[in-house]
Amino acid sequence: MAGGGARKRGSGGDRAAAHRTKGAASETSPEGHPNRRDATTPDEPASKRHKTGAATSRSSRDTSATARNAKRDEGGGTSAAGRRNRRGGSTSDAAAARDEGGGKRSAGRRNRSGSGTSDAAAAREEGGGTKAVGRPSRRGSGTSDGDAKRDKGEGKRAGGRRKGGPDGGGGDRLAEYRRKRDPGRTPEPVPAGPLPHGDDDTFVIQEHHARALHWDLRLERDGVLVSWAVPRGLPPEPGVNRLAVHTEDHPVEYAAFAGTIPAGEYGAGSMSVWDRGTYRTEEWTDRKVTVELAGGRVAGRYALFATDGRNWLVRRLDPPSDPARVPMPRELAPMLPVRQAGLPRPASAYAYEVDWGGVRVVGFVASGRLRLVGVDGEVAADRRISRAVEALGATEAVLDGELVTLDGAPVYVVSDLLYLDGVDLTVRSQEERWALLDGLPLAGGCQLAPRFDDGPAVREAARERHLPGVLAKRRDAPYRPGVRSAAWKRVAVAP
């Protein structure tokens, strides 16, 4: 709960909970700037021109600079591979379009934005080989869909250079797996005996909260689990390609593994079984795998196809499992309240929230990444906020709320839920949306806005704490994006 308040019904509980909002709001973003937008640091300049005593013609200088720039920007160039990205927040649509065809150059970049972790970091975490394992990502906020487009074109550097396709390269299929793990330090299974023989029809998807949240798809084949790390999970609908990094084969015993890999070990973090079931093979080559999955959460035909090195793409071939599924919107304008001098009547038709006076933002959550959008565009999220949404895992949601400062820390106070896992909730009543919102595991940097029945008590508490006022929301009202609606009323504090 924001400010530590609990949802208590009745006058006394409302007054006490409202009083706990002391020192809550600020007019600025977490960084101290009103609705500050992220900015992009331009690429590092070309190397300095060598000074000579002789005069050099302008055409010669231009030719040399052009040559140097071409060499620097070449896919395998050392300078380009080592560039650092210092973006303050989520990637903009323009950047997403620019980066969609990323190529080899983006593969070696470190992302140093200040908070949540990009898809590339997840790819390096699981598929990067010895060289890529230790690279941290310091991304400032949730990752936009543009990052997934950029990462699908990463070069060999992001995934290491491993010979052979999903059938391996011969020899000991588990040699790389054993090399990366110490059986005395990790709870993961590290079998030493011969490979078992199964029916080549078991699959498992594991949710891995490592440095970067991702999902591991594993298909049993020839005594091992052929594995891919999928930073954004399998797409639930056709027409979407997502990065899938081909990692080392895992033992079949890994299909039942769930637990915590200790810090300092390869893939450190918590792992759980997200889905399991059987699959049927339609095609299996070194460059393409087509299967039909039959699990508890995922069912349908998927194709994985190699692009460069260990980088593959995964695409759903069937329609969504739920024919009524609606894709998550990329943009949604917030509903706005009208101003009113006094509390509305009848009082029983409304519930009341604190008017925090923060920065109003709509949050788009997918695959544990958060993208915040305010009235002027995308807004950078503090690391604490971005990390909090990872608890949502594979949940897709659109949230409405405010960026405020509570007890000196930036917090995203969430007051409404507009979309959830393929369902448009804007047509539902306020109380229905609140009931679904209460079921989301939000905590830490993302907190649920407390709401109350006693309007006068909340208004008085807001006045004592020097907050702007209260918001009265009709319990039966739908959400009308971009509309200033009388169903929501902003009531200033009493003089």
Order of alpha helices (4+ residues) and beta strands (2+ residues): alpha-alpha-alpha-beta-alpha-beta-alpha-alpha-alpha-alpha-alpha-beta-beta-beta-beta-beta-beta-beta-beta-beta-beta-beta-beta-beta-beta-beta-alpha-beta-beta-beta-alpha-beta-beta-alpha-beta-beta
